[in-house]
Amino acid sequence: MLPNLFRTTAFKLTAVYLVVFAVFAGVLLGYVAWNAKRLLDDQIRSTIDAEIQGLAEQQRLGGMRRLVNVIERRSRAPGASLYLVTTPVGERVAGNVEALPPGTLDRPGESEIEYARSSEAVDRPNRAIVRVFVLPGGFRLLVGRDVEERDRLGIVIRRAAGWSLLLVFVLGCFASWFVARRVLKRIDGMTDTTQTIMAGDLKGRLAIAGTGDELDRLALNLNAMLDRIGELMAGMQQVSDNIAHDLKTPLTRLRNRAEEALRTATSPDQLRAALDGSIDEADNLIRIFNALLMIARLETGRVQDSMDRLDLSEIVSGMAELYEPLAEEAGLSLVTAVAPGLRVEGNRELIGQALANLIDNALKYGQPAAGGQGEVRVSANARDGEIELSVADNGPGIPEQDRGRVLDRFVRLDASRSKPGFGLGLSLAAGVVRLHGGQMRLEDNAPGLRVVITLPASEQRAEQAGPVDAKPVDTLGSRPLPAST
């Protein structure tokens, strides 16, 4: 457990912060100590200056004899400054200094030296700031002040700095251990959960502490990813089941027709008819696999490089006109309401395929349950910076509880399979919409179903489109390729 703590990012970051703080605190304490020493040195020099001025005044009034008497009297006072008067050859005349470093009196001016006040204290020298003057007749005068208080303050500051840094180090190590232990505990919990998930339990989710920190955000994103993976796994299982169910029938028909042709055909025309039927079944299978491949490409986003700026109004109008003959054959009225100048960034073929699937579904399931003339309405307009495209019919519609399920692959609400198709049209359309950064929702058209697609507009339209009157589209007389996947 302890080695793991030392390897955690939290412990390393806390240790780095601790070192940075210790360096900063050391620099700050050093700066304080330096300024305190400088301040005390200035005070000592001021005291020495005052002493010198007083002694100079005494010498001026009474000469050398008076100066010596004043120094003898001041030297005996408690807490006195340092005084020393010597002859030109270095013999002591008066003062309270017993020992000095050699050559001190030969260097006039200020210096910091070691000294002893008496012969008993020569082995334990003190330090002082002194000034040396040459008096008339070659006599030497030394005036100084002990720096013991300054040294004691330095010792106090160094001791305080040492204990402070030690305390910071101890508390920092404890804080690092505490923080790393809490983080490691959560990380270990996440690790245990992920190991459970990797073992096959896809229902496991990472725990959320509720603090909203980075680990919570990571857990939320990972849980969302696991939810998506679970959905994809469930979808794969469902697709596998549906493929086995929906492809079994056309493959069986294909085999039976080939077998029947081999057994019963007696002429080239009969063999040709059997081959034509087999080719139709093979085409249906190819369409299914093409749709599955297209959905897979949409989900992986591998077609985003082929995006262009498109005129959606022209695409919708052209597709509606293309499906007009099929609408007439189905006994339905195809009506459009398309605003001009609608532009999006997208893939023309994919958008056209998605719209074709929606119109094809509306034509297949748009007959009113009560009979009468049904209507399929295709509309497109701009709204709040987005483009809204809808396809509505008057058929039985889709129950609200099934509207999310029908967007999955191979899902068909027609249990009898009486209508052509394999349940891939809405799934492919939803994939196209997601690829283009839009949304697709299913609504009640009262009666019927209304599929609404919203796509981001590439730019504001050059002209503001007014209300568009709904009108039947003109017939082009051509039939589109089947889109009944």
VENKA-V265629 format. One record per run of one state. SS is the DSSP state (a for helix, b for strand, c for the rest). FROM is the first residue (numbers start at 1). LEN is the number of residues. If there is no record, write none. Layout:
SS|FROM|LEN + SS|FROM|LEN
//
This chain:
c|1|1 + a|2|6 + c|8|1 + a|9|67 + c|76|6 + b|82|5 + c|87|5 + b|92|4 + c|96|3 + b|99|2 + c|101|3 + a|104|3 + c|107|2 + b|109|8 + c|117|2 + a|119|3 + c|122|4 + b|126|9 + c|135|1 + a|136|3 + c|139|1 + b|140|7 + c|147|1 + a|148|51 + c|199|15 + a|214|51 + c|265|3 + a|268|33 + c|301|3 + a|304|3 + c|307|1 + b|308|4 + a|312|11 + c|323|1 + a|324|6 + c|330|2 + b|332|7 + c|339|4 + b|343|4 + c|347|1 + a|348|18 + c|366|8 + b|374|10 + c|384|2 + b|386|7 + c|393|7 + a|400|3 + c|403|2 + a|405|3 + c|408|17 + a|425|11 + c|436|3 + b|439|6 + c|445|4 + b|449|9 + c|458|13 + b|471|2 + c|473|13
//
